[in-house]
Amino acid sequence: MKQPDAEYWIKQLSLQPHPEGGYYKEVFRSQQQVNRLGEGKALQACTSIYYLLEGEDYSGFHKISSDEIWYFHQGVPLMVHVITAQGKHEAWTLSDQPGGGLSLVVPAGLWFAAEIPSKAGFALVSCAVAPGFEFSEFEMAKKEELIETYPGNEGLIGRLCR
């Protein structure tokens, strides 16, 4: 039997194009609400999506206001790039292969991007965000500003900014 490919999962899970690249579908939005310390705005306690990247597509550098936990499900290794508050580039591999992890956390407020290092196949993951994801707290990076703020990462930023 043929293994499911990206097209299968996009249809099976009713995934839609994501503004950062790839495909997604929100699958959970908590009815519970929380407030961040020092803020009065109520947010959903947690949200979760399926997210799929394939081939040469990538998740462009972006940041959100909450912690995001990524969980690997299927496919080829996926590399998640993070620029720390100190400007250091860190990269983690999500996969079920040796050297990869099945989950990782991207701390709130950091710029991050993802890609398939092999530029072939697909990677299917889930992402849980707490407090819950809101597009109003989502920011896509501007290449020139990110390069100016984090010198030394020009190649990475140039390759993974939309």
C-alpha positions as CSV (number, residue, x, y, z in Angstrom):
1,M,0.0,0.0,0.0
2,K,1.3,3.5,-0.9
3,Q,2.2,5.8,1.9
4,P,0.0,8.9,2.2
5,D,1.6,12.0,0.5
6,A,1.1,15.7,1.1
7,E,-1.9,15.9,-1.2
8,Y,-3.6,13.1,0.7
9,W,-3.1,14.9,4.1
10,I,-4.1,18.3,2.6
11,K,-7.4,16.8,1.5
12,Q,-8.0,14.4,4.4
13,L,-7.5,17.2,7.0
14,S,-9.1,20.0,4.9
15,L,-6.0,22.1,5.2
16,Q,-5.9,25.6,3.8
17,P,-2.9,27.8,2.7
18,H,-1.3,29.6,5.6
19,P,0.0,33.2,5.3
20,E,3.4,32.2,6.5
21,G,3.6,29.3,4.0
22,G,2.5,25.7,4.1
23,Y,-1.0,24.6,4.9
24,Y,-3.0,24.5,8.2
25,K,-6.3,23.9,9.9
26,E,-7.3,25.0,13.4
27,V,-8.6,21.9,15.2
28,F,-9.0,23.2,18.8
29,R,-9.9,26.5,20.4
30,S,-10.3,26.3,24.2
31,Q,-13.5,27.7,25.7
32,Q,-11.5,28.6,28.8
33,Q,-10.1,32.1,28.8
34,V,-7.0,33.5,30.5
35,N,-5.2,36.8,30.9
36,R,-1.5,37.3,30.5
37,L,0.1,38.8,33.6
38,G,-0.3,42.6,33.4
39,E,-2.7,42.5,30.5
40,G,-6.5,42.9,30.7
41,K,-7.4,41.2,27.4
42,A,-9.0,37.8,27.8
43,L,-7.6,35.1,25.5
44,Q,-8.5,31.5,24.8
45,A,-6.4,29.3,27.1
46,C,-5.0,27.2,24.2
47,T,-5.4,26.6,20.5
48,S,-4.1,23.9,18.2
49,I,-3.6,23.4,14.5
50,Y,-2.4,20.8,12.0
51,Y,0.4,22.3,9.9
52,L,2.0,20.8,6.8
53,L,5.0,21.9,4.7
54,E,6.1,20.2,1.5
55,G,9.1,20.3,-0.7
56,E,10.8,23.7,-1.1
57,D,8.0,25.6,0.6
58,Y,8.8,27.1,4.0
59,S,7.3,28.9,7.0
60,G,8.6,32.4,6.7
61,F,10.1,34.2,9.7
62,H,7.3,35.4,12.0
63,K,6.6,35.8,15.7
64,I,3.6,35.4,18.0
65,S,2.9,36.6,21.5
66,S,2.5,33.2,23.0
67,D,4.6,30.0,23.5
68,E,4.1,27.5,20.7
69,I,4.7,23.8,21.0
70,W,5.3,21.8,17.8
71,Y,4.6,18.0,17.6
72,F,5.9,15.9,14.8
73,H,3.4,13.4,13.2
74,Q,4.5,12.2,9.8
75,G,6.9,12.7,6.9
76,V,10.5,13.9,6.5
77,P,12.5,15.8,9.0
78,L,11.5,19.5,9.5
79,M,13.9,22.1,10.7
80,V,12.7,25.0,12.9
81,H,14.9,28.0,13.1
82,V,14.7,30.5,16.0
83,I,16.5,33.8,16.5
84,T,17.0,34.3,20.2
85,A,16.5,37.6,22.0
86,Q,20.3,37.9,21.9
87,G,20.4,37.4,18.1
88,K,21.7,33.8,18.2
89,H,20.4,31.4,15.6
90,E,19.2,28.1,16.9
91,A,17.9,25.2,14.8
92,W,16.0,22.1,15.9
93,T,14.9,19.1,13.9
94,L,11.5,17.6,14.3
95,S,11.3,14.0,13.1
96,D,11.0,10.4,14.2
97,Q,14.5,9.7,13.0
98,P,17.7,9.5,15.1
99,G,18.8,13.1,16.0
100,G,15.3,14.5,15.7
101,G,12.8,15.3,18.4
102,L,9.1,14.6,18.5
103,S,8.3,18.0,20.0
104,L,9.9,21.4,20.7
105,V,8.9,24.8,22.2
106,V,9.3,28.1,20.5
107,P,9.1,30.8,23.3
108,A,6.8,33.7,22.9
109,G,8.0,36.8,21.1
110,L,10.9,35.2,19.2
111,W,11.3,35.2,15.4
112,F,11.1,31.7,13.9
113,A,10.8,29.9,10.6
114,A,10.6,26.3,9.4
115,E,11.8,24.4,6.3
116,I,12.3,20.9,5.0
117,P,16.1,20.5,4.7
118,S,15.9,17.9,2.0
119,K,13.5,20.1,-0.1
120,A,11.6,16.9,-0.8
121,G,8.6,15.1,0.7
122,F,6.4,16.7,3.4
123,A,6.2,17.1,7.1
124,L,3.0,17.0,9.1
125,V,3.0,18.5,12.6
126,S,0.6,20.0,15.1
127,C,1.2,23.3,16.9
128,A,-0.4,24.2,20.2
129,V,-0.3,27.8,21.4
130,A,-0.9,29.0,24.9
131,P,-2.5,31.4,25.5
132,G,-4.3,30.8,22.3
133,F,-3.3,32.0,18.9
134,E,-4.8,35.2,17.5
135,F,-3.9,36.6,14.1
136,S,-3.9,40.0,15.8
137,E,-0.8,38.8,17.7
138,F,0.9,37.3,14.6
139,E,3.7,39.3,12.8
140,M,5.5,38.4,9.6
141,A,9.1,39.6,9.5
142,K,10.3,42.3,7.2
143,K,13.5,41.0,5.7
144,E,15.5,44.3,5.8
145,E,14.4,45.1,9.4
146,L,15.3,41.6,10.6
147,I,18.7,41.7,8.9
148,E,19.4,45.1,10.4
149,T,18.4,43.9,13.9
150,Y,20.2,40.6,13.8
151,P,23.4,41.0,11.8
152,G,25.2,37.8,11.0
153,N,22.1,36.0,10.0
154,E,21.7,37.5,6.5
155,G,21.8,34.3,4.6
156,L,19.2,32.5,6.8
157,I,16.9,35.5,6.9
158,G,17.2,36.2,3.2
159,R,16.3,32.5,2.5
160,L,13.4,32.3,4.9
161,C,11.6,35.7,4.7
162,R,8.6,36.1,2.5
